[in-house]
Amino acid sequence: MTDPTPAQLVAFRAYVQAGSLKEAAHVLGVSVGSVKRHLTEMYARIGVSGAMEAAAALGWVTLPGETAPCGWRGSCSRPRGHRGHHGGFRAIIGKVETA
């Protein structure tokens, strides 16, 4: 794992706090493509495939060790085989430090 660059961390923090690529781009004053590029490059650098895994790899959240039957990496009490959206890391957004 290679550490993310400062710019990648700024983009990721903005994405986590804003909740969308569009809002993160607006907050940072850059294009959506720039935010997306920083996130994609950061995920590759730290060896993850998405925002929730990135937040865990950076130590911002802790993921349970088991994968639910639906593929969700947290605990899932929904009916087996459902296709609903879990909301990703935004459900725990209040736990991400803003410093």
ZAGULUM-909856 format. One record per residue: residue number from 1; chain; x negated, y, z negated of N, C-alpha, C in turn. Coordinates in nm, 4 decimals, padded with zeros to 6 digits. Layout:
BEGIN
@resi->NUM; chain->A; n_u->X; n_v->Y; n_w->Z; ca_u->X; ca_v->Y; ca_w->Z; c_u->X; c_v->Y; c_w->Z
...
END
This chain:
BEGIN
@resi->1; chain->A; n_u->-00.0845; n_v->-00.1187; n_w->00.0000; ca_u->00.0000; ca_v->00.0000; ca_w->00.0000; c_u->-00.0888; c_v->00.1247; c_w->00.0000
@resi->2; chain->A; n_u->-00.0617; n_v->00.2131; n_w->00.0909; ca_u->-00.1307; ca_v->00.3412; ca_w->00.0974; c_u->-00.0389; c_v->00.4470; c_w->00.0381
@resi->3; chain->A; n_u->-00.0946; n_v->00.5381; n_w->-00.0375; ca_u->-00.0130; ca_v->00.6442; ca_w->-00.0974; c_u->00.0483; c_v->00.7330; c_w->00.0102
@resi->4; chain->A; n_u->00.1728; n_v->00.7765; n_w->-00.0123; ca_u->00.2343; ca_v->00.8699; ca_w->00.0827; c_u->00.1648; c_v->01.0055; c_w->00.0770
@resi->5; chain->A; n_u->00.1739; n_v->01.0787; n_w->00.1867; ca_u->00.1164; ca_v->01.2133; ca_w->00.1892; c_u->00.2057; c_v->01.3078; c_w->00.1097
@resi->6; chain->A; n_u->00.1523; n_v->01.4221; n_w->00.0678; ca_u->00.2362; ca_v->01.5197; ca_w->-00.0025; c_u->00.3588; c_v->01.5621; c_w->00.0791
@resi->7; chain->A; n_u->00.3417; n_v->01.5805; n_w->00.2094; ca_u->00.4549; ca_v->01.6202; ca_w->00.2950; c_u->00.5619; c_v->01.5111; c_w->00.2987
@resi->8; chain->A; n_u->00.5197; n_v->01.3861; n_w->00.3024; ca_u->00.6152; ca_v->01.2753; ca_w->00.3021; c_u->00.6923; c_v->01.2706; c_w->00.1712
@resi->9; chain->A; n_u->00.6231; n_v->01.2941; n_w->00.0603; ca_u->00.6912; ca_v->01.2953; ca_w->-00.0697; c_u->00.7905; c_v->01.4105; c_w->-00.0806
@resi->10; chain->A; n_u->00.7542; n_v->01.5269; n_w->-00.0280; ca_u->00.8455; ca_v->01.6414; ca_w->-00.0294; c_u->00.9701; c_v->01.6079; c_w->00.0519
@resi->11; chain->A; n_u->00.9521; n_v->01.5493; n_w->00.1696; ca_u->01.0660; ca_v->01.5120; ca_w->00.2547; c_u->01.1529; c_v->01.4065; c_w->00.1865
@resi->12; chain->A; n_u->01.0890; n_v->01.3079; n_w->00.1236; ca_u->01.1649; ca_v->01.2018; ca_w->00.0574; c_u->01.2428; c_v->01.2547; c_w->-00.0619
@resi->13; chain->A; n_u->01.1782; n_v->01.3386; n_w->-00.1422; ca_u->01.2473; ca_v->01.3966; ca_w->-00.2581; c_u->01.3673; c_v->01.4797; c_w->-00.2115
@resi->14; chain->A; n_u->01.3486; n_v->01.5577; n_w->-00.1067; ca_u->01.4589; ca_v->01.6386; ca_w->-00.0532; c_u->01.5712; c_v->01.5489; c_w->-00.0033
@resi->15; chain->A; n_u->01.5365; n_v->01.4397; n_w->00.0616; ca_u->01.6361; ca_v->01.3456; ca_w->00.1120; c_u->01.7145; c_v->01.2824; c_w->-00.0037
@resi->16; chain->A; n_u->01.6441; n_v->01.2399; n_w->-00.1062; ca_u->01.7095; ca_v->01.1785; ca_w->-00.2222; c_u->01.8026; c_v->01.2792; c_w->-00.2904
@resi->17; chain->A; n_u->01.7548; n_v->01.4011; n_w->-00.3096; ca_u->01.8350; ca_v->01.5017; ca_w->-00.3794; c_u->01.9506; c_v->01.5536; c_w->-00.2945
@resi->18; chain->A; n_u->01.9285; n_v->01.5685; n_w->-00.1644; ca_u->02.0321; ca_v->01.6228; ca_w->-00.0770; c_u->02.1355; c_v->01.5174; c_w->-00.0384
@resi->19; chain->A; n_u->02.0929; n_v->01.3933; n_w->-00.0260; ca_u->02.1860; ca_v->01.2859; ca_w->00.0065; c_u->02.2031; c_v->01.2577; c_w->00.1544
@resi->20; chain->A; n_u->02.1414; n_v->01.3368; n_w->00.2411; ca_u->02.1493; ca_v->01.3097; ca_w->00.3848; c_u->02.0294; c_v->01.3726; c_w->00.4541
@resi->21; chain->A; n_u->01.9979; n_v->01.3193; n_w->00.5720; ca_u->01.8881; ca_v->01.3754; ca_w->00.6507; c_u->01.9181; c_v->01.5201; c_w->00.6887
@resi->22; chain->A; n_u->02.0418; n_v->01.5445; n_w->00.7278; ca_u->02.0810; ca_v->01.6795; ca_w->00.7715; c_u->02.0637; c_v->01.7814; c_w->00.6580
@resi->23; chain->A; n_u->02.1111; n_v->01.7476; n_w->00.5392; ca_u->02.0987; ca_v->01.8390; ca_w->00.4253; c_u->01.9537; c_v->01.8566; c_w->00.3829
@resi->24; chain->A; n_u->01.8759; n_v->01.7486; n_w->00.3864; ca_u->01.7340; ca_v->01.7589; ca_w->00.3521; c_u->01.6622; c_v->01.8508; c_w->00.4499
@resi->25; chain->A; n_u->01.6930; n_v->01.8370; n_w->00.5777; ca_u->01.6319; ca_v->01.9232; ca_w->00.6797; c_u->01.6692; c_v->02.0687; c_w->00.6562
@resi->26; chain->A; n_u->01.7943; n_v->02.0929; n_w->00.6209; ca_u->01.8403; ca_v->02.2292; ca_w->00.5945; c_u->01.7652; c_v->02.2892; c_w->00.4747
@resi->27; chain->A; n_u->01.7545; n_v->02.2119; n_w->00.3676; ca_u->01.6852; ca_v->02.2588; ca_w->00.2471; c_u->01.5386; c_v->02.2903; c_w->00.2766
@resi->28; chain->A; n_u->01.4753; n_v->02.2059; n_w->00.3564; ca_u->01.3330; ca_v->02.2225; ca_w->00.3865; c_u->01.3066; c_v->02.3209; c_w->00.5005
@resi->29; chain->A; n_u->01.4117; n_v->02.3536; n_w->00.5750; ca_u->01.3947; ca_v->02.4445; ca_w->00.6877; c_u->01.3235; c_v->02.3816; c_w->00.8057
@resi->30; chain->A; n_u->01.3446; n_v->02.2524; n_w->00.8253; ca_u->01.2840; ca_v->02.1789; ca_w->00.9365; c_u->01.3937; c_v->02.1042; c_w->01.0118
@resi->31; chain->A; n_u->01.3569; n_v->02.0372; n_w->01.1195; ca_u->01.4554; ca_v->01.9614; ca_w->01.1957; c_u->01.4846; c_v->01.8273; c_w->01.1286
@resi->32; chain->A; n_u->01.5988; n_v->01.7707; n_w->01.1630; ca_u->01.6349; ca_v->01.6378; ca_w->01.1133; c_u->01.5300; c_v->01.5367; c_w->01.1593
@resi->33; chain->A; n_u->01.4824; n_v->01.5532; n_w->01.2820; ca_u->01.3798; ca_v->01.4640; ca_w->01.3355; c_u->01.2514; c_v->01.4665; c_w->01.2535
@resi->34; chain->A; n_u->01.2149; n_v->01.5845; n_w->01.2038; ca_u->01.0940; ca_v->01.5950; ca_w->01.1203; c_u->01.1105; c_v->01.5180; c_w->00.9900
@resi->35; chain->A; n_u->01.2263; n_v->01.5328; n_w->00.9267; ca_u->01.2521; ca_v->01.4591; ca_w->00.8019; c_u->01.2506; c_v->01.3095; c_w->00.8303
@resi->36; chain->A; n_u->01.3186; n_v->01.2682; n_w->00.9362; ca_u->01.3254; ca_v->01.1266; ca_w->00.9710; c_u->01.1855; c_v->01.0712; c_w->00.9994
@resi->37; chain->A; n_u->01.1038; n_v->01.1474; n_w->01.0706; ca_u->00.9670; ca_v->01.1034; ca_w->01.1015; c_u->00.8845; c_v->01.0866; c_w->00.9734
@resi->38; chain->A; n_u->00.8928; n_v->01.1840; n_w->00.8824; ca_u->00.8196; ca_v->01.1735; ca_w->00.7557; c_u->00.8638; c_v->01.0501; c_w->00.6775
@resi->39; chain->A; n_u->00.9937; n_v->01.0256; n_w->00.6728; ca_u->01.0432; ca_v->00.9100; ca_w->00.5972; c_u->00.9991; c_v->00.7796; c_w->00.6616
@resi->40; chain->A; n_u->01.0114; n_v->00.7693; n_w->00.7937; ca_u->00.9719; ca_v->00.6479; ca_w->00.8646; c_u->00.8238; c_v->00.6192; c_w->00.8438
@resi->41; chain->A; n_u->00.7414; n_v->00.7233; n_w->00.8546; ca_u->00.5972; ca_v->00.7051; ca_w->00.8352; c_u->00.5652; c_v->00.6689; c_w->00.6899
@resi->42; chain->A; n_u->00.6379; n_v->00.7286; n_w->00.5952; ca_u->00.6157; ca_v->00.6970; ca_w->00.4548; c_u->00.6541; c_v->00.5521; c_w->00.4260
@resi->43; chain->A; n_u->00.7687; n_v->00.5069; n_w->00.4780; ca_u->00.8111; ca_v->00.3687; ca_w->00.4549; c_u->00.7047; c_v->00.2717; c_w->00.5072
@resi->44; chain->A; n_u->00.6490; n_v->00.3005; n_w->00.6245; ca_u->00.5447; ca_v->00.2141; ca_w->00.6814; c_u->00.4190; c_v->00.2168; c_w->00.5937
@resi->45; chain->A; n_u->00.3824; n_v->00.3324; n_w->00.5448; ca_u->00.2625; ca_v->00.3462; ca_w->00.4607; c_u->00.2721; c_v->00.2656; c_w->00.3329
@resi->46; chain->A; n_u->00.3903; n_v->00.2679; n_w->00.2713; ca_u->00.4035; ca_v->00.1995; ca_w->00.1419; c_u->00.4619; c_v->00.0588; c_w->00.1552
@resi->47; chain->A; n_u->00.4894; n_v->00.0178; n_w->00.2802; ca_u->00.5320; ca_v->-00.1198; ca_w->00.3052; c_u->00.6737; c_v->-00.1525; c_w->00.2650
@resi->48; chain->A; n_u->00.7656; n_v->-00.0597; n_w->00.2888; ca_u->00.9064; ca_v->-00.0838; ca_w->00.2572; c_u->00.9909; c_v->-00.0610; c_w->00.3827
@resi->49; chain->A; n_u->01.1182; n_v->-00.0989; n_w->00.3745; ca_u->01.2040; ca_v->-00.0843; ca_w->00.4922; c_u->01.3145; c_v->00.0190; c_w->00.4749
@resi->50; chain->A; n_u->01.3224; n_v->00.0828; n_w->00.3601; ca_u->01.4282; ca_v->00.1809; ca_w->00.3412; c_u->01.4100; c_v->00.2638; c_w->00.2158
@resi->51; chain->A; n_u->01.5042; n_v->00.3538; n_w->00.1964; ca_u->01.4953; ca_v->00.4510; ca_w->00.0879; c_u->01.5020; c_v->00.3876; c_w->-00.0506
@resi->52; chain->A; n_u->01.5878; n_v->00.2902; n_w->-00.0699; ca_u->01.5989; ca_v->00.2283; ca_w->-00.2017; c_u->01.4696; c_v->00.1576; c_w->-00.2388
@resi->53; chain->A; n_u->01.4122; n_v->00.0838; n_w->-00.1439; ca_u->01.2854; ca_v->00.0166; ca_w->-00.1698; c_u->01.1745; c_v->00.1184; c_w->-00.1937
@resi->54; chain->A; n_u->01.1777; n_v->00.2290; n_w->-00.1209; ca_u->01.0768; ca_v->00.3337; ca_w->-00.1388; c_u->01.0869; c_v->00.3940; c_w->-00.2783
@resi->55; chain->A; n_u->01.2089; n_v->00.4216; n_w->-00.3221; ca_u->01.2281; ca_v->00.4776; ca_w->-00.4561; c_u->01.1745; c_v->00.3822; c_w->-00.5622
@resi->56; chain->A; n_u->01.1956; n_v->00.2528; n_w->-00.5421; ca_u->01.1438; ca_v->00.1533; ca_w->-00.6369; c_u->00.9916; c_v->00.1458; c_w->-00.6296
@resi->57; chain->A; n_u->00.9361; n_v->00.1472; n_w->-00.5077; ca_u->00.7902; ca_v->00.1395; ca_w->-00.4914; c_u->00.7205; c_v->00.2597; c_w->-00.5541
@resi->58; chain->A; n_u->00.7869; n_v->00.3748; n_w->-00.5518; ca_u->00.7302; ca_v->00.4953; ca_w->-00.6113; c_u->00.7533; c_v->00.5025; c_w->-00.7621
@resi->59; chain->A; n_u->00.8290; n_v->00.4062; n_w->-00.8153; ca_u->00.8555; ca_v->00.4026; ca_w->-00.9582; c_u->00.9690; c_v->00.4935; c_w->-01.0014
@resi->60; chain->A; n_u->01.0491; n_v->00.5395; n_w->-00.9053; ca_u->01.1612; ca_v->00.6286; ca_w->-00.9374; c_u->01.2811; c_v->00.5515; c_w->-00.9892
@resi->61; chain->A; n_u->01.2968; n_v->00.4263; n_w->-00.9472; ca_u->01.4055; ca_v->00.3389; ca_w->-00.9924; c_u->01.3493; c_v->00.1992; c_w->-01.0078
@resi->62; chain->A; n_u->01.4225; n_v->00.1140; n_w->-01.0766; ca_u->01.3855; ca_v->-00.0260; ca_w->-01.0917; c_u->01.4940; c_v->-00.1117; c_w->-01.0308
@resi->63; chain->A; n_u->01.4542; n_v->-00.1999; n_w->-00.9419; ca_u->01.5497; ca_v->-00.2905; ca_w->-00.8783; c_u->01.5521; c_v->-00.4232; c_w->-00.9532
@resi->64; chain->A; n_u->01.6703; n_v->-00.4796; n_w->-00.9706; ca_u->01.6766; ca_v->-00.6144; ca_w->-01.0279; c_u->01.6065; c_v->-00.7125; c_w->-00.9338
@resi->65; chain->A; n_u->01.5597; n_v->-00.8235; n_w->-00.9854; ca_u->01.4864; ca_v->-00.9199; ca_w->-00.9049; c_u->01.5702; c_v->-01.0039; c_w->-00.8112
@resi->66; chain->A; n_u->01.6991; n_v->-01.0119; n_w->-00.8339; ca_u->01.7826; ca_v->-01.0986; ca_w->-00.7520; c_u->01.8540; c_v->-01.0214; c_w->-00.6435
@resi->67; chain->A; n_u->01.8850; n_v->-01.0915; n_w->-00.5359; ca_u->01.9622; ca_v->-01.0342; ca_w->-00.4268; c_u->02.1031; c_v->-01.0917; c_w->-00.4328
@resi->68; chain->A; n_u->02.2027; n_v->-01.0054; n_w->-00.4286; ca_u->02.3422; ca_v->-01.0507; ca_w->-00.4308; c_u->02.3750; c_v->-01.1228; c_w->-00.3001
@resi->69; chain->A; n_u->02.4815; n_v->-01.2049; n_w->-00.2984; ca_u->02.5183; ca_v->-01.2781; ca_w->-00.1774; c_u->02.5417; c_v->-01.1876; c_w->-00.0558
@resi->70; chain->A; n_u->02.5822; n_v->-01.0635; n_w->-00.0804; ca_u->02.6085; ca_v->-00.9722; ca_w->00.0302; c_u->02.4799; c_v->-00.9082; c_w->00.0825
@resi->71; chain->A; n_u->02.3683; n_v->-00.9333; n_w->00.0161; ca_u->02.2414; ca_v->-00.8757; ca_w->00.0577; c_u->02.2001; c_v->-00.7550; c_w->-00.0242
@resi->72; chain->A; n_u->02.2878; n_v->-00.7056; n_w->-00.1087; ca_u->02.2568; ca_v->-00.5916; ca_w->-00.1947; c_u->02.1543; c_v->-00.6339; c_w->-00.2972
@resi->73; chain->A; n_u->02.0531; n_v->-00.5512; n_w->-00.3206; ca_u->01.9450; ca_v->-00.5893; ca_w->-00.4114; c_u->01.9783; c_v->-00.5640; c_w->-00.5574
@resi->74; chain->A; n_u->02.0929; n_v->-00.5035; n_w->-00.5856; ca_u->02.1365; ca_v->-00.4857; ca_w->-00.7226; c_u->02.2406; c_v->-00.5900; c_w->-00.7564
@resi->75; chain->A; n_u->02.3023; n_v->-00.5808; n_w->-00.8720; ca_u->02.4082; ca_v->-00.6755; ca_w->-00.9045; c_u->02.5362; c_v->-00.6305; c_w->-00.8358
@resi->76; chain->A; n_u->02.6075; n_v->-00.7233; n_w->-00.7800; ca_u->02.7292; ca_v->-00.6922; ca_w->-00.7044; c_u->02.8454; c_v->-00.7729; c_w->-00.7598
@resi->77; chain->A; n_u->02.9499; n_v->-00.7029; n_w->-00.8015; ca_u->03.0668; ca_v->-00.7727; ca_w->-00.8553; c_u->03.1801; c_v->-00.7767; c_w->-00.7529
@resi->78; chain->A; n_u->03.1527; n_v->-00.7333; n_w->-00.6309; ca_u->03.2548; ca_v->-00.7353; ca_w->-00.5265; c_u->03.2750; c_v->-00.8784; c_w->-00.4770
@resi->79; chain->A; n_u->03.3891; n_v->-00.9035; n_w->-00.4086; ca_u->03.4147; ca_v->-01.0404; ca_w->-00.3593; c_u->03.3026; c_v->-01.0895; c_w->-00.2678
@resi->80; chain->A; n_u->03.2724; n_v->-01.2161; n_w->-00.2786; ca_u->03.1662; ca_v->-01.2769; ca_w->-00.1981; c_u->03.1908; c_v->-01.2540; c_w->-00.0486
@resi->81; chain->A; n_u->03.0895; n_v->-01.2149; n_w->00.0223; ca_u->03.0996; ca_v->-01.1967; ca_w->00.1664; c_u->03.1546; c_v->-01.0620; c_w->00.2108
@resi->82; chain->A; n_u->03.1780; n_v->-00.9703; n_w->00.1172; ca_u->03.2311; ca_v->-00.8402; ca_w->00.1568; c_u->03.1315; c_v->-00.7677; c_w->00.2460
@resi->83; chain->A; n_u->03.1777; n_v->-00.6690; n_w->00.3211; ca_u->03.0906; ca_v->-00.5931; ca_w->00.4099; c_u->03.0906; c_v->-00.4454; c_w->00.3740
@resi->84; chain->A; n_u->03.1340; n_v->-00.4135; n_w->00.2548; ca_u->03.1415; ca_v->-00.2741; ca_w->00.2116; c_u->03.0053; c_v->-00.2126; c_w->00.1891
@resi->85; chain->A; n_u->03.0018; n_v->-00.0819; n_w->00.1835; ca_u->02.8781; ca_v->-00.0081; ca_w->00.1619; c_u->02.8604; c_v->00.0162; c_w->00.0119
@resi->86; chain->A; n_u->02.7420; n_v->-00.0053; n_w->-00.0381; ca_u->02.7152; ca_v->00.0113; ca_w->-00.1802; c_u->02.6761; c_v->00.1529; c_w->-00.2186
@resi->87; chain->A; n_u->02.6459; n_v->00.2372; n_w->-00.1231; ca_u->02.6069; ca_v->00.3734; ca_w->-00.1545; c_u->02.4578; c_v->00.3914; c_w->-00.1736
@resi->88; chain->A; n_u->02.3824; n_v->00.2845; n_w->-00.1592; ca_u->02.2372; ca_v->00.2928; ca_w->-00.1666; c_u->02.1862; c_v->00.3546; c_w->-00.2949
@resi->89; chain->A; n_u->02.0768; n_v->00.4269; n_w->-00.2856; ca_u->02.0137; ca_v->00.4843; ca_w->-00.4036; c_u->02.0854; c_v->00.6075; c_w->-00.4535
@resi->90; chain->A; n_u->02.1790; n_v->00.6621; n_w->-00.3788; ca_u->02.2466; ca_v->00.7848; ca_w->-00.4208; c_u->02.3290; c_v->00.7644; c_w->-00.5474
@resi->91; chain->A; n_u->02.3653; n_v->00.6403; n_w->-00.5759; ca_u->02.4413; ca_v->00.6125; ca_w->-00.6981; c_u->02.3578; c_v->00.6390; c_w->-00.8232
@resi->92; chain->A; n_u->02.2267; n_v->00.6342; n_w->-00.8094; ca_u->02.1394; ca_v->00.6564; ca_w->-00.9245; c_u->02.0616; c_v->00.7866; c_w->-00.9099
@resi->93; chain->A; n_u->02.1098; n_v->00.8745; n_w->-00.8267; ca_u->02.0375; ca_v->00.9977; ca_w->-00.7955; c_u->02.0069; c_v->01.0815; c_w->-00.9195
@resi->94; chain->A; n_u->02.0922; n_v->01.0769; n_w->-01.0196; ca_u->02.0688; ca_v->01.1541; ca_w->-01.1408; c_u->01.9472; c_v->01.1085; c_w->-01.2179
@resi->95; chain->A; n_u->01.8985; n_v->00.9870; n_w->-01.1896; ca_u->01.7827; ca_v->00.9355; ca_w->-01.2607; c_u->01.6501; c_v->00.9773; c_w->-01.1968
@resi->96; chain->A; n_u->01.6566; n_v->01.0381; n_w->-01.0784; ca_u->01.5353; ca_v->01.0799; ca_w->-01.0098; c_u->01.4920; c_v->01.2148; c_w->-01.0648
@resi->97; chain->A; n_u->01.3702; n_v->01.2214; n_w->-01.1123; ca_u->01.3196; ca_v->01.3471; ca_w->-01.1677; c_u->01.3033; c_v->01.4509; c_w->-01.0580
@resi->98; chain->A; n_u->01.3256; n_v->01.5749; n_w->-01.0923; ca_u->01.3124; ca_v->01.6812; ca_w->-00.9942; c_u->01.1776; c_v->01.7514; c_w->-01.0029
@resi->99; chain->A; n_u->01.0958; n_v->01.7138; n_w->-01.0964; ca_u->00.9648; ca_v->01.7786; ca_w->-01.1128; c_u->00.8671; c_v->01.7375; c_w->-01.0066
END
